[in-house]
Each structure stands twice: as structure tokens, then as C-alpha cells.
Amino acid sequence: MSAIKQIIAESKKKVDIDEFLQKELARAGYGGVEITKTPLGTRVTVYVVRPGLVIGRGGEGIRNLSKTLEEKFGLFNPQIAVAEVPVPELNPRIMASRIISALERGVHFRRACYWALNNIMNAGALGAEIIISGKLTTERARYEKFKAGYLPKVGDPVLKHVQKAVLYTQLKPGLFGVKVIIVPPTYKSPDYYQIKEIPIEKEQKKTETLEEEKAEKVEGGEES
């Protein structure tokens, strides 16, 4: 197998695992997964809101999940670690799943999106955007955007730091899609600048020092 085909196959496997865990760990508040290959096996770090539901009694949940990943996806000796999401409101996947859960319960899409947007901004995000698409009000599919705060769109810092997630759900009118974009509090824009104020005492000392230096130069010129 060529290198390009191998990369594509590995990426497809990661997407399949991600979709599987999204369905399997929905009750635990699934927030994403990191898969790393090591000489001893495959390290799988699962991010959830409620780790206890994933671990299970006596670690039974972890053992069953490891067995499933090994048999279904062919992972070599999977070592699963469960990490708790510190602030669920700043995780776009968790917020997208909460919006979808609200839609499935019959909540109006605008109410669900504004509720999620307020929670994200109250958690300290610099900016957020929610895009929902589907047959929202009529038989014709369309989309609506809900935005708040500072939201950069392009550039290398955006690709590295701005977090995105897209989830879908099948409702009675048809297929609905929810995309959540969050600018975390730690994001620093390249065009951001800060003017530092010099304390008055330091400014006075600097002025006095300059005046003394000028006086010394004048005295030295008169003596010569």
C-alpha cells in the first residue's frame, strides 16, 4: 500500500471510530477522541463529561470498549484513557450534541441555539457561531446563523486554535445539521496589541536621570 493510501485509510478509520464513540458514549457526554500509536499498542484518549459512565463498575466498561475497538476496527492492543472535559460549554462537539438533543425533544431550533450560544459566551469564550440547516420552518431546506463575540474566519491561528464540530440528526421533517464554532478564551490574535502604561514614578526618575546627564555634559564642556 502506498503512503497516500495508507494515510487515507488511517484517517477513515479514525472517523469511523469517532462516529462509533459518538453513538456509544452519548449518555456520558462525548467530547472527542485522540488516537496515538505507540510501540506497545494504540493509546486512545476519550474526552467525556461523565467519566464514570465510561469506566463502569470495576472498569468493566473500559474492558468492553477495548475489546470492541480491537475486534471491530482492528486497533492493536488499545489502551483507553478517559479524561473529563473541564468546561463542557467550551467544547463544540458537546454543545452541538446538546442542541441536537433539544431538537429531538421538540424544542424550537431558535430557542435551542440561543440557549447554547448564551452558555458558551457565559463560560468565557471570546466568540461563537452556531449554524443550523434543514427544513427549519418550511418544506424548503435552508440555514440560519447565530453569532456572538469576536469571530475570526481565516488564517493559520484560526486553523490551530478555533474549535469546530458538525453533527447531524434525522428528524421527522428531514435531516438537520448543526455546526458549532467556538473561539476559546486562550486564543490570541496576531493583530492584537496592548499599550503598556509607564508608572509616573519611573517616568519622573527617567526625566531626572536625563537632566543630570545633560548637566554633566554641559559642565564637562565648560571645563574643557
Buried (B, 14 or more C-beta within 10 A) or exposed (E): EEEEEEEEEEEEBBEEBBEBBBEBBEEBBBBBBEBEEEEEBBBBBBBBBBBEBBBEEEEEBBEEBBEBBBEEBEBEEBBBEBBBBEEBBBBBBBBBBBBBEBBEEEBEBEEBBBBBBEBBBEBEBBBBBBBBBBBBEEEEBEEBEBEBBEBBEEEEBBEEBBBBBEBEBEBEEEEBBBBBBBBBEEBEBEEEEEEEEEEEEEEEEEEEEEEEEEEEEEEEEEEE
